[in-house]
Amino acid sequence: MSNLTTLVKSIQDIMRQDAGVDGDAQRIAQLAWMIFLKIFDDKEKEYELADENYESPIPEELRWRNWAANEEGITGDALLDFINNKLFKTLKDLKVTPYSDPKGFLVKALFEDSYNYMKSGTLIRQVVNKINQVDFNNLKERHIFNEIYEQILKDLQSAGNAGEYYTPRAVTQFMADMINPQIGEIVFDPACGTGGFLTCALEIMRKRMKTPEDWQIIQKSIRGVEKKPLPHLLAVTNLILHDIEVPQILHGNSLTRPLRDYTDSDRVDIVLTNPPFGGTEEPGIENNFPQSYRTRETADLFLLLIIQLLKDKGRAAIVLPDGFLFGEGVKTRIKQRLFEKCNLHTIVRLPNGVFNPYTSIKTNLLFFTKGEPTEEVWYYELQYPPGVKSYSKTKPIHISEFDVIKKWWGKNTKEGRKKREENQFAWKVSAKDIIANNYNLDIKNPNTVEEVHGNPEEILAKYNAVDKEITELIEKLKNELKSALS
């Protein structure tokens, strides 16, 4: 396959002909469960080669290979009846548990929240035949899913509600690179969306593999939670394609568990996340948090959760909007807790429009380590590349734009972090100064050279002179026009 954008578009064009599919969100949801079954079946072929005793959790007649793989196979009303009354009903009701059959339980959980929206079995067959053009076991074609996945995300962003923002790949990659996960460390995203942070962390650890045992450790180290069914399905599918046999991605809301109920066994080494911001939680969620920190603002609650979940010396990177930096009230108390429990060592201030066109809210990347208080905060103000004035869906931020920060960042050594230096875009502020200013983290770059436009009195005099000249010209034109008409 070559042009994947064309492939996805052709599939969605087929779906648009179907009376049962209403809008982009349903088209994406329909495509997601079908791609999942295809990928799962392709992966099962690998499992069967590795283990001759492998047994599929999916009943034989419901496996993709037995009803979908043949382009001349079942179609029309017979296919529609099969999907609605056999496939979905059986998979939703698989008699499995996480312990008796982890893969089967995963399939059951995904289909409990999936639906067949299409009403034409003939059109379903056309979609299935398009999907069959991709062999997800072919290493040369495996990159194809990434392209399909990116296209689905772009469409999903367009179909999403306010507050549903998906992090640009360059941002997830940079954050994961800076956190630098090691084999054996547990990586967690409490609002994992479609799994972008987790796959970035996974690939970093995969490059460090030396033994088969390392891969088994990594398999158990990637964890996430996602509230909404469709991103949850996409995250699981994404991780399966990245060779995680049973992704540990829970479907639920991380904030529904009382903060005090988390114990040492729940703690993790690394948190990478972009929690929903600009949104509010349902009434009652705030009661899971201590009285002085109660708020219904989603991003604030997630930050409290992250502080609680990190092990001693655990590391986190989180995307937060400007509003958190300068916010007061509960936000001030949350920032105080962050300063006392963690070392907030770096804030990267992103340019406007990184999340365009889905939000124009300015965003920041906060990096911190638990177990020691904050003494100073380093800021780095990322600039647009030459010739760029803003980002868009077709021209997003690129990972190479972070190279300048990576070079400045330095590496940790036994003696501590490589000494950083202030420059035109980097500066540091002591924790004492920030605390004295009521924990306001919205600190402007002190090294920015303001453009000199001249003395204000001189500028005003020039303005008045120009204004007088314009007035005189208007009067002159009026007089000339009167003379010409008289």
C-alpha positions as CSV (number, residue, x, y, z in Angstrom):
1,M,0.0,0.0,0.0
2,S,1.2,3.5,-0.7
3,N,-1.2,6.4,-0.1
4,L,-2.8,5.7,3.2
5,T,-4.6,9.0,3.4
6,T,-6.4,7.9,0.2
7,L,-7.1,4.5,1.7
8,V,-8.7,6.0,4.9
9,K,-10.6,8.6,2.8
10,S,-11.9,5.8,0.5
11,I,-13.2,3.8,3.5
12,Q,-14.9,6.9,4.9
13,D,-16.4,7.7,1.6
14,I,-18.0,4.2,1.5
15,M,-19.3,4.8,5.1
16,R,-20.9,8.1,4.0
17,Q,-23.1,6.1,1.7
18,D,-24.5,4.1,4.6
19,A,-27.7,5.4,6.3
20,G,-26.7,4.2,9.7
21,V,-23.5,6.2,10.1
22,D,-24.0,9.7,11.3
23,G,-21.0,12.0,11.2
24,D,-17.2,11.7,11.6
25,A,-17.2,10.4,15.1
26,Q,-19.3,7.3,14.3
27,R,-17.3,6.7,11.1
28,I,-14.1,6.7,13.2
29,A,-15.7,4.4,15.8
30,Q,-16.9,2.0,13.2
31,L,-13.4,1.9,11.5
32,A,-11.7,1.5,14.9
33,W,-13.3,-1.8,15.9
34,M,-12.9,-3.3,12.4
35,I,-9.2,-2.4,12.3
36,F,-8.8,-3.8,15.8
37,L,-10.1,-7.2,14.7
38,K,-7.9,-7.2,11.6
39,I,-4.8,-6.3,13.7
40,F,-5.7,-8.8,16.4
41,D,-6.0,-11.6,13.8
42,D,-2.7,-10.7,12.2
43,K,-1.0,-10.7,15.6
44,E,-2.6,-14.1,16.3
45,K,-0.8,-15.5,13.3
46,E,2.4,-14.5,15.0
47,Y,1.3,-16.1,18.2
48,E,0.5,-19.4,16.4
49,L,3.9,-19.5,14.8
50,A,5.6,-19.0,18.2
51,D,3.3,-21.5,20.1
52,E,1.7,-24.4,18.3
53,N,-0.7,-24.8,21.2
54,Y,-2.0,-21.2,21.0
55,E,-5.8,-20.9,21.3
56,S,-7.7,-17.8,20.3
57,P,-10.1,-16.3,22.8
58,I,-12.4,-15.5,19.8
59,P,-14.6,-18.4,18.6
60,E,-13.4,-19.8,15.4
61,E,-16.2,-18.6,13.1
62,L,-15.9,-15.1,14.5
63,R,-12.1,-14.7,13.8
64,W,-11.4,-12.1,11.1
65,R,-9.8,-14.7,8.8
66,N,-13.0,-16.8,8.7
67,W,-15.6,-14.2,7.8
68,A,-13.7,-11.1,6.6
69,A,-10.5,-12.2,4.8
70,N,-12.1,-13.5,1.6
71,E,-13.2,-10.6,-0.5
72,E,-15.8,-12.8,-2.2
73,G,-17.1,-14.0,1.2
74,I,-20.3,-13.3,3.1
75,T,-21.9,-10.0,2.2
76,G,-25.3,-8.1,2.1
77,D,-28.0,-8.9,4.7
78,A,-26.3,-12.2,5.7
79,L,-23.1,-10.2,6.7
80,L,-25.2,-7.6,8.5
81,D,-27.1,-10.3,10.5
82,F,-23.8,-12.1,11.3
83,I,-22.1,-9.0,12.7
84,N,-25.1,-7.8,14.7
85,N,-26.4,-11.1,16.0
86,K,-23.3,-13.3,16.3
87,L,-20.1,-11.3,16.3
88,F,-21.1,-8.5,18.6
89,K,-23.4,-10.5,20.9
90,T,-20.8,-13.2,21.4
91,L,-17.8,-11.0,21.9
92,K,-19.7,-8.8,24.4
93,D,-20.6,-11.9,26.4
94,L,-17.3,-13.9,26.4
95,K,-17.1,-15.9,29.6
96,V,-13.6,-14.8,30.6
97,T,-11.9,-13.0,33.4
98,P,-8.6,-11.0,33.5
99,Y,-7.1,-14.1,35.1
100,S,-8.6,-16.9,33.1
101,D,-8.0,-15.4,29.7
102,P,-6.3,-11.9,29.6
103,K,-6.6,-11.6,25.8
104,G,-10.2,-12.7,25.8
105,F,-11.1,-10.3,28.6
106,L,-9.4,-7.5,26.6
107,V,-11.6,-8.3,23.5
108,K,-14.7,-8.5,25.7
109,A,-14.0,-5.2,27.3
110,L,-13.4,-3.4,24.0
111,F,-16.6,-4.8,22.4
112,E,-18.8,-3.9,25.4
113,D,-18.3,-0.3,24.4
114,S,-18.3,-0.7,20.6
115,Y,-21.2,-0.6,18.1
116,N,-21.9,-1.5,14.5
117,Y,-23.5,1.7,13.1
118,M,-23.6,0.5,9.5
119,K,-26.9,-0.8,8.1
120,S,-25.7,-2.1,4.7
121,G,-24.0,-5.4,4.6
122,T,-22.8,-4.7,1.1
123,L,-21.1,-1.5,2.2
124,I,-19.6,-3.3,5.2
125,R,-18.0,-5.8,2.8
126,Q,-16.5,-3.0,0.7
127,V,-14.9,-1.5,3.9
128,V,-13.6,-4.9,5.0
129,N,-12.0,-5.5,1.6
130,K,-10.2,-2.1,1.9
131,I,-8.9,-3.0,5.3
132,N,-7.7,-6.3,4.0
133,Q,-5.3,-4.5,1.7
134,V,-3.0,-4.0,4.7
135,D,-0.9,-6.9,6.2
136,F,0.0,-5.8,9.7
137,N,2.5,-8.6,10.0
138,N,4.5,-7.4,7.0
139,L,7.4,-5.4,8.6
140,K,7.6,-3.3,5.5
141,E,4.0,-2.4,5.8
142,R,3.8,-2.1,9.6
143,H,4.5,1.6,9.4
144,I,1.3,1.8,7.5
145,F,-0.7,1.6,10.7
146,N,1.1,4.7,12.0
147,E,-0.1,6.6,8.9
148,I,-3.7,5.2,9.3
149,Y,-3.5,6.0,13.0
150,E,-2.4,9.6,12.4
151,Q,-5.2,10.1,9.8
152,I,-7.7,8.7,12.3
153,L,-6.4,11.1,14.9
154,K,-6.7,14.1,12.6
155,D,-10.3,13.1,11.8
156,L,-11.0,12.4,15.5
157,Q,-9.7,15.8,16.4
158,S,-12.0,17.4,13.9
159,A,-15.0,15.4,15.3
160,G,-14.1,15.9,19.0
161,N,-15.8,18.1,21.6
162,A,-14.2,21.2,23.2
163,G,-11.5,20.1,25.6
164,E,-10.6,16.9,23.7
165,Y,-7.2,17.7,22.4
166,Y,-4.7,15.1,21.2
167,T,-1.0,15.9,21.8
168,P,1.1,16.5,18.7
169,R,3.6,13.6,18.2
170,A,6.6,16.0,18.5
171,V,5.5,17.1,22.0
172,T,5.0,13.5,23.2
173,Q,8.3,12.4,21.8
174,F,10.2,15.3,23.3
175,M,8.6,14.8,26.8
176,A,9.4,11.1,26.7
177,D,13.0,11.8,25.5
178,M,13.6,14.1,28.4
179,I,12.1,11.8,31.0
180,N,14.3,9.0,29.5
181,P,12.5,5.8,30.8
182,Q,14.7,2.8,31.7
183,I,13.9,-0.9,31.5
184,G,12.3,-1.9,34.8
185,E,10.6,1.5,35.4
186,I,6.8,1.6,35.4
187,V,5.5,4.3,33.0
188,F,1.9,5.5,33.6
189,D,-0.5,7.9,31.8
190,P,-3.6,8.5,33.9
191,A,-5.4,10.1,30.9
192,C,-3.7,8.2,28.1
193,G,-6.0,9.1,25.2
194,T,-4.9,7.1,22.2
195,G,-1.6,6.0,23.8
196,G,0.9,8.4,22.3
197,F,3.0,8.9,25.4
198,L,3.0,5.2,26.2
199,T,4.2,4.2,22.7
200,C,7.0,6.8,22.8
201,A,8.2,5.5,26.2
202,L,7.9,1.9,24.9
203,E,10.1,2.6,21.9
204,I,12.8,4.3,24.0
205,M,12.9,1.2,26.3
206,R,12.8,-1.2,23.3
207,K,16.0,0.3,22.0
208,R,17.7,-0.6,25.3
209,M,16.7,-4.3,25.1
210,K,19.5,-6.9,25.4
211,T,17.6,-10.1,26.3
212,P,14.2,-11.7,25.9
213,E,13.7,-11.1,29.6
214,D,14.0,-7.4,29.0
215,W,11.0,-7.5,26.7
216,Q,8.9,-9.3,29.2
217,I,9.7,-6.6,31.8
218,I,8.8,-3.9,29.3
219,Q,5.5,-5.6,28.6
220,K,4.4,-5.2,32.2
221,S,5.8,-1.7,32.6
222,I,3.4,0.3,30.3
223,R,0.2,1.3,31.9
224,G,-2.6,3.7,31.3
225,V,-6.2,4.7,32.0
226,E,-8.6,6.3,29.5
227,K,-12.1,7.5,30.2
228,K,-13.7,7.5,26.8
229,P,-14.4,4.3,24.8
230,L,-13.1,5.3,21.4
231,P,-9.6,6.6,22.5
232,H,-9.4,3.6,24.8
233,L,-10.0,1.2,21.8
234,L,-7.4,3.1,19.7
235,A,-4.8,3.0,22.6
236,V,-5.2,-0.7,23.0
237,T,-5.0,-1.3,19.2
238,N,-1.9,0.9,19.0
239,L,-0.1,-1.0,21.8
240,I,-1.0,-4.4,20.3
241,L,0.6,-3.3,17.1
242,H,3.7,-2.3,19.1
243,D,3.9,-5.9,20.2
244,I,2.3,-5.6,23.7
245,E,0.3,-8.8,23.9
246,V,-2.1,-7.7,26.6
247,P,-2.1,-3.9,27.0
248,Q,-2.7,-2.7,30.5
249,I,-5.0,0.1,29.5
250,L,-8.0,0.4,31.8
251,H,-11.2,1.9,30.7
252,G,-12.3,4.4,33.3
253,N,-11.7,7.7,35.0
254,S,-8.5,7.9,37.1
255,L,-10.1,10.6,39.3
256,T,-12.9,8.4,40.7
257,R,-10.7,6.7,43.2
258,P,-10.1,8.6,46.5
259,L,-6.6,9.9,46.7
260,R,-6.1,8.4,50.2
261,D,-6.8,4.9,48.8
262,Y,-3.6,4.8,46.8
263,T,-0.9,2.8,48.5
264,D,2.8,2.1,47.8
265,S,1.8,-0.8,45.5
266,D,0.1,1.7,43.2
267,R,3.1,4.0,42.8
268,V,5.0,4.4,39.6
269,D,8.4,5.5,38.4
270,I,7.3,7.8,35.6
271,V,4.2,9.7,34.6
272,L,3.8,11.2,31.1
273,T,0.5,12.8,30.4
274,N,-1.5,15.6,28.8
275,P,-4.6,15.7,31.0
276,P,-7.8,17.3,29.6
277,F,-7.7,21.1,30.4
278,G,-10.4,23.6,30.2
279,G,-12.9,21.1,31.3
280,T,-14.7,20.2,34.6
281,E,-15.4,16.9,36.3
282,E,-18.8,15.7,37.2
283,P,-20.2,16.7,40.6
284,G,-18.7,14.6,43.4
285,I,-15.3,13.8,41.9
286,E,-13.7,16.6,43.9
287,N,-14.7,14.8,47.1
288,N,-12.0,12.2,46.3
289,F,-9.4,14.8,47.2
290,P,-8.5,16.6,50.5
291,Q,-10.8,19.5,51.4
292,S,-8.2,22.2,50.8
293,Y,-7.5,21.0,47.2
294,R,-11.1,20.4,46.1
295,T,-11.9,21.7,42.6
296,R,-13.8,20.4,39.6
297,E,-11.1,21.5,37.1
298,T,-9.8,18.4,35.5
299,A,-6.1,19.3,34.9
300,D,-5.7,20.5,38.6
301,L,-7.0,17.2,39.9
302,F,-4.7,15.2,37.7
303,L,-1.7,17.1,38.9
304,L,-2.6,16.2,42.5
305,L,-3.1,12.6,41.5
306,I,0.3,12.5,39.8
307,I,2.1,13.9,42.9
308,Q,0.4,11.1,44.9
309,L,1.2,8.3,42.5
310,L,4.9,9.0,41.9
311,K,7.4,6.9,43.9
312,D,10.2,8.7,45.7
313,K,12.6,10.0,43.0
314,G,9.8,9.3,40.4
315,R,9.8,11.6,37.4
316,A,6.9,13.3,35.6
317,A,6.3,15.5,32.6
318,I,2.8,17.0,32.1
319,V,1.2,19.5,29.7
320,L,-0.6,22.3,31.5
321,P,-2.2,25.6,30.2
322,D,-1.0,29.1,31.2
323,G,-4.1,29.4,33.5
324,F,-2.5,27.0,35.9
325,L,0.7,29.0,36.1
326,F,-0.9,32.2,37.2
327,G,-4.1,30.8,38.8
328,E,-4.8,31.5,42.4
329,G,-7.0,30.0,45.1
330,V,-7.0,26.2,44.9
331,K,-4.3,26.4,42.2
332,T,-2.0,28.2,44.6
333,R,-2.4,25.5,47.2
334,I,-1.7,22.8,44.5
335,K,1.4,24.6,43.4
336,Q,2.5,24.9,47.1
337,R,2.1,21.1,47.4
338,L,4.0,20.6,44.2
339,F,6.9,22.7,45.5
340,E,7.0,21.0,48.8
341,K,6.7,17.4,47.5
342,C,8.6,17.7,44.2
343,N,11.5,19.5,42.5
344,L,9.8,21.4,39.7
345,H,13.1,21.8,37.8
346,T,12.0,22.8,34.3
347,I,9.1,24.6,32.6
348,V,9.1,24.7,28.8
349,R,6.9,27.5,27.5
350,L,5.5,26.5,24.1
351,P,4.8,29.0,21.3
352,N,1.2,29.9,20.6
353,G,-0.8,27.5,18.4
354,V,0.9,24.2,19.2
355,F,-2.6,22.7,19.6
356,N,-4.2,24.7,16.6
357,P,-6.8,24.5,15.3
358,Y,-8.4,22.8,18.3
359,T,-7.4,25.4,20.9
360,S,-5.4,28.6,20.9
361,I,-4.7,28.3,24.7
362,K,-1.0,28.7,25.4
363,T,0.5,25.6,26.9
364,N,3.6,24.6,29.0
365,L,5.5,21.4,29.7
366,L,6.3,20.9,33.4
367,F,9.0,18.5,34.4
368,F,9.5,17.5,38.1
369,T,11.0,14.8,40.3
370,K,9.3,13.7,43.6
371,G,11.1,13.5,46.9
372,E,12.8,16.8,47.3
373,P,11.5,20.4,47.4
374,T,11.8,22.9,44.6
375,E,14.8,25.3,45.0
376,E,14.8,26.9,41.6
377,V,12.8,26.6,38.4
378,W,14.4,26.8,35.0
379,Y,12.4,28.2,32.1
380,Y,12.9,27.7,28.4
381,E,10.9,29.7,25.9
382,L,10.6,27.7,22.7
383,Q,10.6,29.8,19.5
384,Y,8.9,29.3,16.2
385,P,11.3,28.1,13.5
386,P,12.3,30.7,10.8
387,G,9.5,31.7,8.6
388,V,6.8,30.2,10.8
389,K,4.2,32.4,12.5
390,S,1.8,29.8,13.8
391,Y,1.0,26.1,13.6
392,S,-1.9,24.3,12.0
393,K,-3.3,20.8,11.5
394,T,-1.4,20.5,8.2
395,K,1.7,22.2,9.5
396,P,2.2,21.0,13.1
397,I,5.2,21.5,15.4
398,H,8.1,19.2,14.4
399,I,10.4,17.2,16.7
400,S,13.5,18.9,15.3
401,E,12.3,22.2,16.8
402,F,13.1,20.8,20.2
403,D,16.8,20.1,19.4
404,V,17.9,23.4,20.7
405,I,16.3,22.6,24.1
406,K,17.8,19.1,24.2
407,K,21.3,20.6,23.6
408,W,20.7,23.1,26.4
409,W,19.1,20.6,28.8
410,G,22.2,18.6,29.6
411,K,22.3,15.1,31.1
412,N,22.2,13.9,34.6
413,T,25.5,12.7,36.1
414,K,26.6,11.2,39.4
415,E,27.5,14.8,40.4
416,G,24.1,16.1,39.4
417,R,22.6,17.7,36.4
418,K,25.0,19.2,33.9
419,K,25.2,22.9,34.6
420,R,22.7,24.9,32.6
421,E,23.3,28.4,31.3
422,E,21.0,31.3,30.9
423,N,20.6,32.6,27.4
424,Q,18.2,34.7,25.3
425,F,15.5,32.1,25.8
426,A,16.4,30.4,29.1
427,W,16.4,31.8,32.6
428,K,16.0,30.6,36.2
429,V,14.0,31.8,39.1
430,S,14.5,30.9,42.8
431,A,11.7,29.1,44.6
432,K,11.9,31.9,47.3
433,D,11.0,34.5,44.7
434,I,8.1,32.4,43.3
435,I,6.7,31.7,46.8
436,A,7.0,35.4,47.7
437,N,4.8,36.1,44.6
438,N,2.1,33.7,45.8
439,Y,3.4,30.8,43.6
440,N,2.8,32.7,40.4
441,L,4.7,30.6,37.8
442,D,3.7,32.8,34.8
443,I,7.1,34.5,34.7
444,K,8.0,36.4,31.5
445,N,11.4,36.0,29.9
446,P,13.7,38.7,31.5
447,N,16.2,38.4,28.7
448,T,13.8,39.5,25.9
449,V,15.0,42.7,24.3
450,E,12.0,45.0,23.9
451,E,11.7,46.8,20.6
452,V,12.5,50.5,21.0
453,H,9.9,52.5,19.2
454,G,11.0,55.9,20.4
455,N,10.0,58.5,23.1
456,P,6.3,58.3,23.8
457,E,5.9,62.1,23.6
458,E,7.7,62.2,20.3
459,I,5.5,59.4,18.9
460,L,2.4,61.3,20.1
461,A,3.6,64.5,18.4
462,K,4.2,62.7,15.1
463,Y,0.8,61.1,15.3
464,N,-0.9,64.5,15.8
465,A,1.1,65.9,12.9
466,V,0.0,63.1,10.6
467,D,-3.6,63.4,11.8
468,K,-3.6,67.2,11.1
469,E,-2.1,66.6,7.7
470,I,-4.9,64.0,6.9
471,T,-7.6,66.4,8.1
472,E,-6.2,69.2,5.9
473,L,-6.1,66.9,2.8
474,I,-9.7,65.9,3.4
475,E,-10.8,69.6,3.6
476,K,-8.8,70.4,0.4
477,L,-10.5,67.5,-1.5
478,K,-13.9,68.7,-0.3
479,N,-13.2,72.2,-1.5
480,E,-12.0,71.0,-4.9
481,L,-15.0,68.8,-5.3
482,K,-17.3,71.7,-4.5
483,S,-15.6,73.9,-7.0
484,A,-15.9,71.2,-9.7
485,L,-19.6,70.8,-9.1
486,S,-20.5,74.5,-8.9
